[in-house]
Amino acid sequence: MKIAICDNDTRFLVRLKALVGQYMMAQNQPCEISLFSLPEELLNAQPDTYDLIFAESCFRSINGLLFAKQVKQKQFHATYIFVSDVSEVAHKGYEVGAFRYLLKNELSFSLVSCLNDALQQKDCQQTIAIKTDMGKQPIPVSHILYIESDKRLAVFHLIQEERERFSYYEKLSVLTAQLEPFGFLRIQKSFLVNMEHIVSLTPESVILSNSTALPVSRQNSKMVLKMYATWKRAHKFT
């Protein structure tokens, strides 16, 4: 598990790293913890690098809520946890999809339960079994950028994987029925995209988070736009 901690207070960074490291060791959970004293450093990190992010709610150089929104646009699947000295803005954290809000002076008794819940959430992520030359392999649904149908072959395009593509024979209609409940949208007869990774959508094309551009069905563009708008309204705080 890759963890990022971002805070202007370097002493707090070291303290939280030690506490998180002790917890992970007790859980036999391998982890790599990166420390950032400047929010810009985390914003410039490789997209979708981290599983868990602890970040201050009020930086000197940028508003903490604005920072959280910007980070979540790049770190798509990270569980985001605010840490702060004050509780007055706790409710704001949930408006940008924060998983939890921790007070720095309460870490000794609140951090463990927070990490327990965060790990449980990660364990419950939806997966799909993809057929490979090594047998069926479970892949987190959230790791799928889009699926392409190529002569009856379903090609899975993934993010940040050792193997960026998997393919096997399957009808795209079957995969559409399976994945639509998890935020996938059939934009054209040959493409099924994960709406979580849509950066922009027009009647002609969709741009995904890795800059891939795919065509949208001219005949069904209005329905595609409507379905995406409905999904986006329902997920505007996640």
C-alpha positions as CSV (number, residue, x, y, z in Angstrom):
1,M,0.0,0.0,0.0
2,K,1.3,3.4,-1.0
3,I,0.6,6.2,1.5
4,A,1.1,10.0,1.2
5,I,1.2,12.4,4.1
6,C,1.2,16.1,3.4
7,D,1.5,18.8,6.0
8,N,3.4,22.1,6.5
9,D,4.6,20.9,10.0
10,T,7.6,18.7,9.4
11,R,7.5,17.4,13.0
12,F,4.0,16.3,12.6
13,L,4.9,14.6,9.3
14,V,7.5,12.5,11.1
15,R,5.1,11.7,14.0
16,L,2.3,10.6,11.8
17,K,4.6,8.5,9.6
18,A,5.7,6.7,12.7
19,L,2.2,6.0,13.9
20,V,0.9,4.8,10.5
21,G,4.1,2.7,10.0
22,Q,3.6,1.0,13.4
23,Y,-0.1,0.3,12.6
24,M,0.8,-1.2,9.2
25,M,3.5,-3.3,10.7
26,A,1.1,-4.7,13.3
27,Q,-1.4,-5.5,10.5
28,N,1.4,-7.3,8.5
29,Q,0.5,-4.8,5.7
30,P,3.5,-3.8,3.6
31,C,3.5,-0.1,2.9
32,E,5.5,2.7,1.4
33,I,5.0,6.2,3.1
34,S,5.9,9.4,1.2
35,L,6.1,12.7,3.0
36,F,5.3,16.1,1.5
37,S,5.8,19.4,3.3
38,L,4.5,21.4,0.4
39,P,1.1,20.7,-1.3
40,E,2.5,21.4,-4.7
41,E,4.8,18.5,-4.4
42,L,1.9,16.1,-3.9
43,L,0.0,17.7,-6.8
44,N,3.0,17.0,-9.1
45,A,3.2,13.4,-8.1
46,Q,2.5,10.6,-10.6
47,P,-1.3,10.3,-11.2
48,D,-3.0,7.6,-9.3
49,T,0.1,6.7,-7.2
50,Y,-1.4,6.5,-3.7
51,D,-3.9,4.3,-2.0
52,L,-4.2,6.5,1.1
53,I,-3.6,10.3,1.6
54,F,-3.4,12.2,4.9
55,A,-3.4,16.0,4.3
56,E,-3.7,19.2,6.3
57,S,-7.0,21.0,5.8
58,C,-5.3,24.5,5.8
59,F,-2.0,25.1,4.0
60,R,-0.2,28.4,3.8
61,S,-0.1,28.5,0.0
62,I,-3.4,27.0,-0.9
63,N,-6.9,26.4,0.6
64,G,-7.1,22.8,1.9
65,L,-10.5,22.1,0.3
66,L,-9.3,23.4,-3.1
67,F,-6.2,21.3,-2.7
68,A,-8.2,18.2,-1.9
69,K,-10.3,18.7,-5.1
70,Q,-7.2,19.0,-7.2
71,V,-5.5,16.0,-5.6
72,K,-8.6,13.8,-6.1
73,Q,-8.6,14.7,-9.8
74,K,-5.2,13.1,-10.1
75,Q,-5.2,10.5,-7.3
76,F,-8.4,8.9,-8.4
77,H,-8.7,6.0,-6.1
78,A,-6.9,7.3,-3.0
79,T,-8.8,7.3,0.3
80,Y,-8.4,10.9,1.4
81,I,-8.2,11.8,5.1
82,F,-8.1,15.4,6.4
83,V,-5.9,16.1,9.5
84,S,-6.2,19.4,11.3
85,D,-5.8,21.3,14.6
86,V,-9.4,22.6,14.5
87,S,-12.8,20.9,14.0
88,E,-14.7,23.9,12.7
89,V,-14.3,22.9,9.0
90,A,-14.7,19.2,9.4
91,H,-18.0,19.1,7.5
92,K,-16.4,20.8,4.5
93,G,-14.1,17.8,4.1
94,Y,-16.9,15.5,3.3
95,E,-18.1,17.9,0.5
96,V,-14.9,17.0,-1.4
97,G,-15.2,13.3,-0.7
98,A,-12.9,13.0,2.3
99,F,-13.1,9.6,4.0
100,R,-12.5,10.9,7.5
101,Y,-11.5,14.1,9.4
102,L,-8.9,13.7,12.2
103,L,-7.9,16.1,14.8
104,K,-4.1,16.2,15.4
105,N,-4.5,16.2,19.2
106,E,-6.7,13.1,19.1
107,L,-4.6,10.9,16.9
108,S,-3.6,8.6,19.7
109,F,-7.1,7.2,20.0
110,S,-8.7,8.0,16.6
111,L,-6.1,7.0,14.1
112,V,-6.4,3.2,14.6
113,S,-10.1,3.1,14.1
114,C,-9.7,5.3,11.0
115,L,-7.1,3.1,9.5
116,N,-9.2,0.0,10.3
117,D,-12.1,1.4,8.4
118,A,-9.9,2.6,5.5
119,L,-8.4,-0.8,5.0
120,Q,-11.8,-2.5,5.2
121,Q,-13.0,-0.1,2.5
122,K,-10.1,-1.0,0.3
123,D,-10.7,-4.7,0.8
124,C,-14.3,-4.3,-0.3
125,Q,-13.5,-2.7,-3.6
126,Q,-15.4,-4.3,-6.4
127,T,-13.4,-6.6,-8.7
128,I,-14.0,-8.3,-12.0
129,A,-12.4,-11.7,-12.9
130,I,-10.5,-11.2,-16.2
131,K,-9.5,-14.3,-18.1
132,T,-5.7,-14.4,-18.8
133,D,-3.1,-16.9,-19.9
134,M,-2.6,-17.6,-16.2
135,G,-6.2,-18.2,-15.5
136,K,-8.8,-15.8,-14.1
137,Q,-7.3,-12.8,-12.4
138,P,-9.3,-10.4,-10.2
139,I,-8.9,-6.7,-11.3
140,P,-10.4,-3.8,-9.3
141,V,-13.2,-2.3,-11.3
142,S,-11.8,1.1,-10.5
143,H,-8.6,0.3,-12.3
144,I,-10.3,-0.1,-15.6
145,L,-10.1,3.0,-17.9
146,Y,-12.2,1.6,-20.7
147,I,-13.0,-1.6,-22.5
148,E,-12.7,-1.9,-26.3
149,S,-14.4,-4.5,-28.5
150,D,-12.1,-5.6,-31.3
151,K,-13.5,-8.4,-33.5
152,R,-15.3,-10.1,-30.6
153,L,-12.2,-9.6,-28.4
154,A,-12.8,-7.5,-25.2
155,V,-9.6,-5.5,-24.6
156,F,-9.3,-4.1,-21.1
157,H,-7.3,-0.9,-20.8
158,L,-6.1,-0.4,-17.2
159,I,-4.3,2.3,-15.2
160,Q,-1.0,1.9,-13.4
161,E,-0.8,-1.8,-13.8
162,E,2.3,-3.9,-14.5
163,R,0.3,-5.1,-17.5
164,E,-1.7,-2.3,-19.0
165,R,-4.0,-4.4,-21.2
166,F,-5.8,-7.7,-20.9
167,S,-8.0,-9.2,-23.5
168,Y,-10.3,-12.2,-23.9
169,Y,-13.3,-13.2,-26.0
170,E,-16.5,-11.7,-24.6
171,K,-19.4,-9.7,-25.9
172,L,-19.3,-6.0,-24.9
173,S,-23.0,-6.2,-24.2
174,V,-22.4,-8.8,-21.5
175,L,-19.7,-6.6,-19.9
176,T,-21.9,-3.6,-20.2
177,A,-24.7,-5.3,-18.2
178,Q,-22.1,-6.4,-15.6
179,L,-20.4,-3.1,-15.2
180,E,-23.1,-0.4,-15.7
181,P,-24.0,-0.5,-12.0
182,F,-20.4,0.5,-11.2
183,G,-20.4,3.6,-13.3
184,F,-19.5,2.4,-16.8
185,L,-21.0,4.0,-19.9
186,R,-21.4,2.5,-23.4
187,I,-20.4,5.5,-25.5
188,Q,-20.3,3.7,-28.8
189,K,-20.7,0.1,-30.0
190,S,-17.0,-0.6,-29.6
191,F,-16.3,1.3,-26.3
192,L,-17.4,1.0,-22.7
193,V,-15.8,3.6,-20.4
194,N,-15.4,4.1,-16.7
195,M,-17.1,7.4,-16.0
196,E,-14.8,7.9,-13.0
197,H,-12.0,8.6,-15.5
198,I,-13.9,10.9,-17.8
199,V,-12.2,14.4,-18.0
200,S,-14.5,15.8,-20.7
201,L,-17.4,14.6,-22.8
202,T,-18.9,16.2,-25.9
203,P,-21.3,14.9,-28.5
204,E,-18.3,13.9,-30.6
205,S,-15.8,12.4,-28.2
206,V,-14.7,11.6,-24.7
207,I,-11.3,12.4,-23.1
208,L,-10.1,10.1,-20.3
209,S,-7.8,10.8,-17.5
210,N,-4.8,9.3,-19.4
211,S,-5.5,11.7,-22.3
212,T,-7.0,8.9,-24.4
213,A,-9.7,10.3,-26.8
214,L,-12.5,8.0,-27.9
215,P,-15.4,8.7,-30.3
216,V,-19.0,9.0,-29.1
217,S,-21.9,7.5,-31.1
218,R,-23.5,10.2,-33.2
219,Q,-26.8,8.4,-33.1
220,N,-26.8,8.1,-29.3
221,S,-24.8,11.1,-28.3
222,K,-27.8,12.8,-26.5
223,M,-28.5,9.7,-24.5
224,V,-24.8,9.3,-23.6
225,L,-24.6,12.9,-22.4
226,K,-27.7,12.6,-20.4
227,M,-26.6,9.4,-18.7
228,Y,-23.2,10.9,-17.9
229,A,-24.8,14.1,-16.5
230,T,-27.1,12.0,-14.3
231,W,-24.2,10.0,-13.0
232,K,-22.1,13.1,-12.4
233,R,-24.8,14.8,-10.3
234,A,-25.1,11.7,-8.2
235,H,-21.4,11.5,-7.6
236,K,-20.4,15.2,-7.4
237,F,-19.1,14.8,-3.8
238,T,-17.2,11.5,-4.3
